[in-house]
Amino acid sequence: MKYLELTVGAVLVYNFVLSRFLGICPFLGVSKRVSTAMGMSGAVVFVMTLASAITAAIYRYLLHFTLGGVTYDLGFLQVLLFILVIAALVQIIEIVLQKLSPALYQALGIYLPLITTNCAVLGVATLNAKANYSVLDATIFGCFSGVGFALAILLFSSLREKLELATPPKAFEGTPIALVTAGILAMAFCGFAGLC
């Protein structure tokens, strides 16, 4: 039951983009095409899952430990270490995408290295530490938070592709209609609030 609550909560109820409003930059920047949104989704799920596992282990075993009966708390290093882990994972993804899929690498552009500073990725690592999740719980929460990010960006990108065929009023063309659509999508996700 605990894992069901973690997964459903991460994907629908506490969706990082549509409920917590974290990670908005890549959400808006990479969501013009479903194909680039899928690439970004895969990268974010990968980074969130591995970052959650690694940062949870760092938090539990390196930042808070007991040695010789004395408890040490190095929690002040948490954000610094978490960002280093996230940056290393993003570098790995960049190298792999550059070699395996140059077209996707070009399409993601500046948004790929921006995963390092994506507050959703850092947010999931920080929330895992705050909740004092085990490494397994943190990994599950991180993975499904990434899935929630992917769900949000894929829904939004498919809606934006449909909106390109529409003829909204002149004042709503381009970014304004995208922001209104994102707001309506966020309100729709508020309906999941009672699930957990």
C-alpha positions in Angstrom: 0.0 0.0 0.0 2.9 2.4 0.8 4.4 1.9 -2.7 1.0 2.5 -4.4 0.7 5.7 -2.5 4.2 6.7 -3.4 3.7 6.0 -7.1 0.2 7.5 -7.5 1.1 10.5 -5.4 4.3 11.2 -7.4 2.6 10.8 -10.8 -0.8 12.4 -10.3 -1.4 14.0 -6.9 1.9 15.8 -6.3 3.0 16.1 -9.9 6.1 18.2 -10.0 5.1 20.3 -13.0 1.3 20.6 -12.6 0.9 20.6 -8.8 4.2 21.7 -7.3 5.1 24.0 -10.3 8.7 22.8 -10.5 10.6 22.2 -13.7 8.5 24.7 -15.7 11.4 25.9 -18.0 11.8 22.6 -19.9 8.1 22.0 -19.6 7.4 25.1 -21.7 10.6 25.1 -23.7 10.7 21.5 -25.0 6.9 20.9 -25.4 6.4 22.2 -28.9 6.8 18.7 -30.4 5.9 15.3 -29.0 9.2 13.8 -30.3 11.4 16.3 -28.3 9.1 16.0 -25.3 9.6 12.2 -25.4 13.4 12.6 -25.5 13.3 15.1 -22.6 11.0 12.8 -20.7 13.3 9.9 -21.0 16.3 12.0 -19.9 14.4 13.4 -16.9 13.1 10.0 -15.7 16.6 8.6 -16.0 18.2 11.5 -14.1 15.4 11.6 -11.4 15.6 7.9 -10.7 19.4 7.6 -10.5 19.7 11.0 -8.7 17.1 9.9 -6.1 18.9 6.6 -5.5 22.4 8.1 -5.2 21.4 11.2 -3.2 19.3 9.1 -0.8 22.4 6.9 -0.2 24.6 10.0 0.3 22.1 11.5 2.7 21.6 8.4 4.8 25.2 7.1 4.9 27.5 10.1 4.3 25.8 13.2 5.6 24.3 11.6 8.7 26.4 9.0 10.5 27.7 7.9 13.9 31.4 7.2 14.5 32.7 6.2 17.8 29.5 7.0 19.6 29.4 10.6 18.2 26.7 11.5 15.7 27.8 13.8 12.8 25.5 15.9 10.8 26.9 17.2 7.6 23.4 18.2 6.2 24.7 21.7 5.3 26.5 20.0 2.3 23.3 18.4 1.0 22.4 20.8 -1.8 26.0 21.0 -3.0 26.4 17.2 -3.2 23.0 16.7 -4.7 23.8 19.2 -7.5 27.1 17.5 -8.2 25.4 14.1 -8.5 22.7 15.6 -10.8 25.3 17.4 -13.0 27.3 14.2 -13.4 24.3 12.3 -14.5 23.3 15.0 -17.0 26.8 14.9 -18.4 26.5 11.2 -19.0 23.1 11.6 -20.7 24.6 14.4 -22.9 27.5 12.2 -24.0 25.2 9.2 -24.7 22.7 11.3 -26.7 25.4 13.1 -28.7 26.8 9.7 -29.8 23.5 7.7 -30.2 21.0 10.3 -31.3 22.5 13.5 -32.6 19.1 14.7 -33.9 17.5 14.5 -30.5 20.6 16.0 -28.9 20.2 19.0 -31.3 16.5 19.2 -30.8 16.8 19.4 -27.0 19.4 22.1 -27.3 20.1 24.1 -24.2 17.3 22.4 -22.3 19.3 19.2 -21.9 22.1 20.8 -19.8 19.5 22.7 -18.0 18.3 19.5 -16.4 21.2 20.1 -14.0 19.5 23.1 -12.7 16.0 21.8 -13.1 14.4 22.4 -9.8 12.2 19.4 -10.2 15.2 17.1 -10.1 16.8 18.9 -7.2 13.3 19.0 -5.6 12.8 15.3 -5.6 16.2 14.7 -4.1 15.5 17.3 -1.4 12.0 15.9 -0.7 13.5 12.4 -0.3 15.9 13.7 2.2 13.3 15.7 4.1 11.0 12.6 4.3 14.0 10.5 5.3 13.0 7.8 2.7 15.1 4.7 2.4 17.1 4.3 -0.7 14.5 2.0 -2.2 11.6 4.4 -1.3 13.6 7.4 -2.7 14.3 5.5 -5.9 10.7 4.6 -6.4 9.5 8.1 -5.6 12.1 9.6 -7.9 11.3 7.3 -10.8 7.6 8.0 -10.6 8.1 11.7 -10.1 10.0 11.5 -13.4 7.1 9.5 -14.9 4.8 12.3 -13.7 7.0 14.9 -15.3 6.9 12.8 -18.5 3.1 12.5 -18.4 2.7 16.3 -18.0 5.1 17.2 -20.7 3.7 14.6 -23.2 0.1 15.7 -22.5 1.1 19.3 -22.9 3.1 18.8 -26.1 0.3 16.8 -27.7 -2.1 19.7 -26.9 0.4 22.3 -28.3 0.6 20.3 -31.5 -3.2 20.4 -31.8 -3.2 24.1 -31.0 -1.0 24.8 -34.0 -3.9 23.7 -36.2 -6.3 26.0 -34.4 -7.0 29.6 -35.0 -7.2 31.3 -31.6 -7.8 35.1 -31.3 -4.7 37.2 -32.3 -4.0 38.1 -28.6 -3.7 34.4 -27.7 -1.5 33.2 -30.5 1.8 31.5 -29.5 2.9 31.6 -25.9 -0.4 33.0 -24.4 -2.5 30.1 -25.6 0.3 27.7 -24.3 0.2 29.3 -20.9 -3.6 29.2 -20.7 -3.5 25.5 -21.8 -0.9 24.8 -19.1 -3.1 26.5 -16.5 -6.1 24.4 -17.5 -4.0 21.2 -17.4 -2.8 22.1 -13.9 -6.4 22.7 -12.8 -7.3 19.3 -14.2 -4.6 17.7 -12.1 -5.9 19.4 -9.0 -8.8 16.9 -9.3 -6.4 14.1 -8.3 -5.8 15.8 -4.9 -8.1 13.4 -3.0 -6.4 10.2 -4.1 -3.6 10.2 -1.5 
